[in-house]
Amino acid sequence: MEEQNQDAVNNEPDAPSKGARNLRLKVCGMTSAEQVLELDEMGVEFAGFIFYPNSPRYVFRHMPAAEIKRIKGKGINKVGVFVNAPIDEVLKTVDACGLYLVQLHGDETPKYCEKIADYVTVVKAFRLRAEDNVLWKVKDYRDIADMFLFDTEGAGYGGSGKKFDWNVLKGLSIGKPFFLSGGIGPEDIDLIKEFKKDPVSKDLFAIDVNSKFESSPGIKNMDTLRDFIRSVKQV
């Protein structure tokens, strides 16, 4: 593909600025266009669509590419989540679905990420354990990925619905905007407030939620989300 996706360029989210007042929100595993537009009305900045066939939230079981592309809210950005997919497949899906960002959630190499980043904004995900050296883990991606996402190490590539030990990040200077993910639920507002006090939070770009706000895989409990979003925006 010779030309960069224009939607991706025109809708790239700004990096967090000094003194930014509110945390951003990403709600992942979306399978309903109607719910995405509801999130847009609530002020959610990112909706995640999972393009990993092994996931129970694999979006193509619920919506064709053309329907995803037609989703255009006032401020919500569409994020495509991929796991070790062929590069051509990722780029074609970006175009077919009108994605603004790509989240690479597998074992993608820096060279792989670089090829995707030449075309669209890239969020590289890392699954963490308490004993991980985070700065060592991300070092080869620092100059390639636009943002990072930190999730919980699990048996597979999908979300585990469990939190990792956020202490593994505390005191670090990530030097790159990052999403905080992994089993975050309605009861975690105080934990988020506490995390925001740590110096590492200067690079915290957004909170990423999924399964803890579902009535079934891919279907969100909008009332619970609404309350959580209101609380997060006050952090």
Secondary structure, 3 states (H helix, E strand, C coil): CCCCCHHHHHCCCCCCCCCCCCCEEEECCCCCHHHHHHHHHHCCCEEEEECCCCCCCEHHHCCCHHHHHHCCCCCCEEEEEECCCCHHHHHHHHHHHCCCEEEECCCCCHHHHHHHHCCCEEEEEEEECCCCCHHHHHHHHCCCCCEEEEEECCCCCCCCCCCCCHHHCCCCCCCCCEEECCCCCHHHHHHHHHHHCCHHHHHEEEEEECHHHEEECCEECHHHHHHHHHHHCCC
